[in-house]
């Protein structure tokens, strides 16, 4: 799987916290085309945790 485009935005909230918004266009390449459905499901399942990891890294720096 590759992300042909995407990234993340960080927004400050009124409470003084940071809200990340992650956006990606995922595509299967080569053998990835055969497992694209499974890989996309796994990526969606981990999306919230991935966002929390990015947020923690940004706030720690």
DSSP file (Angstrom, degrees, kcal/mol; ACC not computed):
  #  RESIDUE AA STRUCTURE BP1 BP2  ACC     N-H-->O    O-->H-N    N-H-->O    O-->H-N    TCO  KAPPA ALPHA  PHI   PSI    X-CA   Y-CA   Z-CA
    1    1 A X              0   0    0      0, 0.0     2,-0.3     0, 0.0    27,-0.2   0.000 360.0 360.0 360.0 139.5    0.0    0.0    0.0
    2    2 A X  E     -A   27   0A   0     25,-2.5    25,-2.8    30,-0.0     2,-0.8  -0.952 360.0-126.1-131.1 154.6    1.1    3.5   -0.8
    3    3 A X  E     -A   26   0A   0     -2,-0.3    23,-0.2    23,-0.2     3,-0.1  -0.887  19.6-171.0 -99.8 105.8   -0.3    6.9   -0.1
    4    4 A X  E    S-     0   0A   0     21,-2.1     2,-0.3    -2,-0.8    -1,-0.2   0.780  75.0  -5.8 -69.9 -25.6   -0.5    8.6   -3.4
    5    5 A X  E    S+A   25   0A   0     20,-0.7    20,-2.5    -3,-0.1     2,-0.3  -0.969  88.2  94.8-158.9 158.7   -1.5   11.8   -1.6
    6    6 A X  E     +A   24   0A   0     -2,-0.3     2,-0.3    18,-0.3    18,-0.3  -0.903  20.1 165.3 147.9-175.0   -2.2   12.9    1.9
    7    7 A X  E     -A   23   0A   0     16,-2.9    16,-2.7    -2,-0.3     2,-0.3  -0.978  35.9 -84.5 162.2-155.5   -0.9   14.4    5.1
    8    8 A X  E     -A   22   0A   0     -2,-0.3     2,-0.4    14,-0.2    14,-0.2  -0.996  19.0-150.9-148.0 152.3   -2.2   15.9    8.2
    9    9 A X  E     -A   21   0A   0     12,-2.3    12,-2.4    -2,-0.3     2,-0.5  -0.920  11.8-147.9-117.3 146.2   -3.4   19.2    9.6
   10   10 A X  E     -A   20   0A   0     -2,-0.4     2,-0.4    10,-0.2    10,-0.2  -0.976  15.0-170.6-116.7 128.2   -3.1   20.3   13.2
   11   11 A X  E     -A   19   0A   0      8,-2.3     8,-3.4    -2,-0.5     2,-0.3  -0.957  18.9-132.4-120.3 134.7   -5.8   22.7   14.6
   12   12 A X  E     -A   18   0A   0     -2,-0.4     6,-0.2     6,-0.2     2,-0.2  -0.645  25.2-147.5 -79.6 140.6   -5.8   24.4   17.9
   13   13 A X    >   -     0   0    0      4,-2.6     3,-1.8    -2,-0.3    -1,-0.0  -0.627  26.4-107.6-104.4 167.1   -9.0   24.1   19.9
   14   14 A X  T 3  S+     0   0    0      1,-0.3    -1,-0.1    -2,-0.2    -2,-0.0   0.766 118.4  61.7 -62.8 -25.9  -10.6   26.6   22.2
   15   15 A X  T 3  S-     0   0    0      2,-0.1    -1,-0.3     1,-0.0     3,-0.1   0.468 120.7-106.8 -81.1  -1.1   -9.6   24.3   25.2
   16   16 A X  S <  S+     0   0    0     -3,-1.8     2,-0.2     1,-0.3    -2,-0.1   0.623  82.7 118.0  85.7  13.3   -5.9   24.8   24.3
   17   17 A X        -     0   0    0      2,-0.0    -4,-2.6    -6,-0.0     2,-0.4  -0.511  63.4-114.2-103.1 176.7   -5.4   21.3   22.9
   18   18 A X  E     -A   12   0A   0     -6,-0.2     2,-0.6    -2,-0.2    -6,-0.2  -0.942  18.5-158.7-115.9 134.0   -4.5   20.2   19.4
   19   19 A X  E     -A   11   0A   0     -8,-3.4    -8,-2.3    -2,-0.4     2,-0.3  -0.949  11.0-153.1-113.1 116.7   -6.8   18.3   17.0
   20   20 A X  E     -A   10   0A   0     -2,-0.6     2,-0.4   -10,-0.2   -10,-0.2  -0.642   5.6-163.9 -87.1 146.5   -5.1   16.4   14.2
   21   21 A X  E     -A    9   0A   0    -12,-2.4   -12,-2.3    -2,-0.3     2,-0.4  -0.983   9.7-163.3-127.3 119.0   -6.9   15.6   10.9
   22   22 A X  E     +A    8   0A   0     -2,-0.4     2,-0.4   -14,-0.2   -14,-0.2  -0.847   9.7 178.2-106.6 135.5   -5.3   12.9    8.8
   23   23 A X  E     +A    7   0A   0    -16,-2.7   -16,-2.9    -2,-0.4     2,-0.3  -0.992   6.2 161.8-140.0 132.2   -6.1   12.4    5.2
   24   24 A X  E     -A    6   0A   0     -2,-0.4     2,-0.6   -18,-0.3   -18,-0.3  -0.992  32.8-144.5-145.3 149.0   -4.7    9.9    2.8
   25   25 A X  E     -A    5   0A   0    -20,-2.5   -21,-2.1    -2,-0.3   -20,-0.7  -0.958  31.0-160.0-110.8 107.1   -5.5    8.3   -0.6
   26   26 A X  E     -A    3   0A   0     -2,-0.6     2,-0.4   -23,-0.2   -23,-0.2  -0.715  11.7-178.9 -95.7 138.5   -4.3    4.7   -0.3
   27   27 A X  E     -A    2   0A   0    -25,-2.8   -25,-2.5    -2,-0.4     2,-0.4  -0.987  24.7-126.0-135.4 144.5   -3.5    2.6   -3.3
   28   28 A X        -     0   0    0     -2,-0.4     2,-0.4   -27,-0.2     5,-0.1  -0.716  25.8-168.9 -86.1 139.3   -2.4   -1.0   -3.8
   29   29 A X    >   -     0   0    0     -2,-0.4     3,-2.5     7,-0.0     5,-0.1  -0.982  54.6 -29.3-127.6 141.6    0.7   -1.5   -6.0
   30   30 A X  G >  S-     0   0    0     -2,-0.4     3,-1.5     1,-0.3     4,-0.4  -0.315 139.1  -0.1  57.4-126.8    2.0   -4.8   -7.3
   31   31 A X  G >> S+     0   0    0      1,-0.3     3,-1.3     2,-0.2     4,-0.9   0.746 124.7  75.4 -64.9 -22.6    1.0   -7.6   -4.8
   32   32 A X  G <4 S+     0   0    0     -3,-2.5     4,-0.3     1,-0.3    -1,-0.3   0.765  83.5  65.8 -61.1 -25.0   -0.6   -4.9   -2.7
   33   33 A X  G X4 S+     0   0    0     -3,-1.5     3,-0.5     1,-0.2     4,-0.3   0.834  98.1  54.0 -65.1 -30.4   -3.5   -4.8   -5.2
   34   34 A X  T <4 S+     0   0    0     -3,-1.3    -1,-0.2    -4,-0.4    -2,-0.2   0.823 118.9  32.0 -73.0 -30.6   -4.4   -8.3   -4.1
   35   35 A X  T 3X S+     0   0    0     -4,-0.9     4,-2.8    -3,-0.2     5,-0.3   0.170  83.1 117.0-111.2  17.3   -4.6   -7.5   -0.4
   36   36 A X  H <> S+     0   0    0     -3,-0.5     4,-2.9    -4,-0.3     5,-0.3   0.885  74.4  52.5 -54.9 -44.4   -5.8   -3.9   -0.8
   37   37 A X  H  > S+     0   0    0     -4,-0.3     4,-1.9     1,-0.2    -1,-0.2   0.923 113.2  43.2 -60.0 -45.8   -9.1   -4.6    1.0
   38   38 A X  H  > S+     0   0    0      2,-0.2     4,-2.2     1,-0.2    -2,-0.2   0.917 115.7  48.6 -65.9 -43.3   -7.5   -6.2    4.0
   39   39 A X  H  X S+     0   0    0     -4,-2.8     4,-2.4     1,-0.2    -2,-0.2   0.897 110.6  50.2 -66.2 -40.2   -4.8   -3.5    4.2
   40   40 A X  H  X S+     0   0    0     -4,-2.9     4,-2.4    -5,-0.3    -1,-0.2   0.895 109.8  51.6 -65.0 -38.9   -7.3   -0.7    3.9
   41   41 A X  H  X S+     0   0    0     -4,-1.9     4,-2.2    -5,-0.3    -2,-0.2   0.910 110.8  47.8 -62.4 -42.2   -9.4   -2.2    6.7
   42   42 A X  H  X S+     0   0    0     -4,-2.2     4,-1.7     2,-0.2    -2,-0.2   0.893 111.5  50.7 -65.7 -39.8   -6.3   -2.4    8.9
   43   43 A X  H  X S+     0   0    0     -4,-2.4     4,-0.5     1,-0.2    -2,-0.2   0.905 111.7  47.3 -65.1 -41.3   -5.3    1.2    8.1
   44   44 A X  H >< S+     0   0    0     -4,-2.4     3,-0.8     1,-0.2     4,-0.4   0.894 109.7  53.5 -66.3 -39.0   -8.8    2.4    9.0
   45   45 A X  H 3< S+     0   0    0     -4,-2.2     4,-0.3     1,-0.2     3,-0.3   0.863 114.7  41.0 -64.0 -35.6   -8.9    0.4   12.2
   46   46 A X  H 3X S+     0   0    0     -4,-1.7     4,-2.8     1,-0.2    -1,-0.2   0.444  87.2  99.4 -91.2  -1.0   -5.6    2.0   13.3
   47   47 A X  H <X S+     0   0    0     -3,-0.8     4,-2.4    -4,-0.5    -1,-0.2   0.891  82.4  47.0 -58.1 -45.3   -6.4    5.5   12.1
   48   48 A X  H  > S+     0   0    0     -4,-0.4     4,-2.1    -3,-0.3    -1,-0.2   0.924 115.2  45.8 -63.9 -44.0   -7.4    6.9   15.5
   49   49 A X  H  > S+     0   0    0     -4,-0.3     4,-2.2     2,-0.2    -1,-0.2   0.886 111.2  53.5 -65.9 -37.8   -4.4    5.4   17.3
   50   50 A X  H  X S+     0   0    0     -4,-2.8     4,-2.2     1,-0.2    -2,-0.2   0.914 108.5  50.0 -61.8 -43.3   -2.2    6.7   14.5
   51   51 A X  H  X S+     0   0    0     -4,-2.4     4,-2.6    -5,-0.2    -1,-0.2   0.893 109.2  51.3 -61.8 -41.1   -3.6   10.2   14.9
   52   52 A X  H  X S+     0   0    0     -4,-2.1     4,-2.5     2,-0.2    -1,-0.2   0.881 108.7  51.7 -64.4 -37.7   -3.0   10.0   18.7
   53   53 A X  H  X S+     0   0    0     -4,-2.2     4,-2.1     2,-0.2    -2,-0.2   0.913 111.5  46.4 -65.6 -42.0    0.7    9.0   18.1
   54   54 A X  H  X S+     0   0    0     -4,-2.2     4,-2.4     2,-0.2     5,-0.2   0.934 112.9  50.1 -63.7 -45.7    1.2   12.0   15.7
   55   55 A X  H  X S+     0   0    0     -4,-2.6     4,-2.7     1,-0.2     5,-0.2   0.917 110.6  49.1 -59.8 -45.0   -0.5   14.3   18.2
   56   56 A X  H  X S+     0   0    0     -4,-2.5     4,-1.6     1,-0.2    -1,-0.2   0.893 111.5  49.8 -62.5 -40.2    1.7   13.1   21.1
   57   57 A X  H  X S+     0   0    0     -4,-2.1     4,-0.8     2,-0.2    -1,-0.2   0.906 113.0  46.0 -66.3 -40.9    4.9   13.5   19.0
   58   58 A X  H >< S+     0   0    0     -4,-2.4     3,-0.7     1,-0.2    -2,-0.2   0.921 113.8  47.8 -68.0 -43.7    4.0   17.1   18.0
   59   59 A X  H 3< S+     0   0    0     -4,-2.7    -1,-0.2     1,-0.2    -2,-0.2   0.781 109.2  54.9 -69.4 -25.6    3.0   18.1   21.5
   60   60 A X  H 3<        0   0    0     -4,-1.6    -1,-0.2    -5,-0.2    -2,-0.2   0.688 360.0 360.0 -79.2 -18.4    6.2   16.6   22.9
   61   61 A X    <<        0   0    0     -4,-0.8    -1,-0.2    -3,-0.7    -2,-0.2   0.471 360.0 360.0 -91.7 360.0    8.4   18.6   20.6
